[in-house]
Amino acid sequence: DVKVTQSSRYLVKRTGEKVFLECVQDMDHENMFWYRQDPGLGLRLIYFSYDVKMKEKGDIPEGYSVSREKKERFSLILESASTNQTSMYLCASRDSGTAYDSNQPQHFGDGTRLSIL
Amino acid sequence: GNSVTQMEGPVTLSEEAFLTINCTYTATGYPSLFWYVQYPGEGLQLLLKATKADDKGSNKGFEATYRKETTSFHLEKGSVQVSDSAVYFCALSALGTYKYIFGTGTRLKVLA
């Protein structure tokens, strides 16, 4: 089974801090994704990476950056945390090297519930 | 652009009742369609998928049929259990893009 592991289940930080959320997958997947989940808004894509060192902005990238130095690890960075970034953050990975393998599902971690005080 | 619309919840049912959660989509071409389930405190798990018109995905007693003529992928289960209480997400993946489009989720509560 695919295992996607997010480093923290719960995290509390203060406004202005630089925050790192880590995600590791064990199935050699090329594609990795970061979402945030808010009530009534579903999942919104922040950033994705289709291969090592490659990244693209999703729908809501403002205030975030990402890093993918190794294939198995995809980090989400909040450059200067703000209270409106309090949310559930979900990481996912997918086994596909191209955008033309649309039938591959995404596999999710258990999420990190981040609170910014 | 691509989009997914699913029925708003919460949906509250008694145990052994029949379940339908509606999902319709807008997409160019022939997307792949998915249902995911999220149990409390967990991430999303793939429940079932269908990759072409008239395909039926099924898993754990849940079924959904890819209907291109009505652009729908409704989730059904003949007899729900308390353990099915969760949030269900419909999603699509379109050719030529890495991005998945998720619906807003439908919360299901099953009462004993």
Boltz contact constraints between the chains, C-beta under 6 A:
constraints:
  - contact:
      token1: [A, 42]
      token2: [B, 102]
      max_distance: 6.0
  - contact:
      token1: [A, 42]
      token2: [B, 104]
      max_distance: 6.0
  - contact:
      token1: [A, 42]
      token2: [B, 105]
      max_distance: 6.0
  - contact:
      token1: [A, 43]
      token2: [B, 102]
      max_distance: 6.0
  - contact:
      token1: [A, 48]
      token2: [B, 98]
      max_distance: 6.0
  - contact:
      token1: [A, 50]
      token2: [B, 98]
      max_distance: 6.0
  - contact:
      token1: [A, 90]
      token2: [B, 43]
      max_distance: 6.0
  - contact:
      token1: [A, 99]
      token2: [B, 96]
      max_distance: 6.0
  - contact:
      token1: [A, 99]
      token2: [B, 97]
      max_distance: 6.0
  - contact:
      token1: [A, 99]
      token2: [B, 98]
      max_distance: 6.0
  - contact:
      token1: [A, 100]
      token2: [B, 95]
      max_distance: 6.0
  - contact:
      token1: [A, 102]
      token2: [B, 32]
      max_distance: 6.0
  - contact:
      token1: [A, 102]
      token2: [B, 93]
      max_distance: 6.0
  - contact:
      token1: [A, 102]
      token2: [B, 95]
      max_distance: 6.0
  - contact:
      token1: [A, 103]
      token2: [B, 32]
      max_distance: 6.0
  - contact:
      token1: [A, 103]
      token2: [B, 51]
      max_distance: 6.0
  - contact:
      token1: [A, 105]
      token2: [B, 34]
      max_distance: 6.0
  - contact:
      token1: [A, 105]
      token2: [B, 46]
      max_distance: 6.0
  - contact:
      token1: [A, 105]
      token2: [B, 49]
      max_distance: 6.0
  - contact:
      token1: [A, 108]
      token2: [B, 43]
      max_distance: 6.0
  - contact:
      token1: [A, 108]
      token2: [B, 44]
      max_distance: 6.0
  - contact:
      token1: [A, 109]
      token2: [B, 43]
      max_distance: 6.0
  - contact:
      token1: [A, 110]
      token2: [B, 42]
      max_distance: 6.0
  - contact:
      token1: [A, 110]
      token2: [B, 43]
      max_distance: 6.0
  - contact:
      token1: [A, 111]
      token2: [B, 43]
      max_distance: 6.0
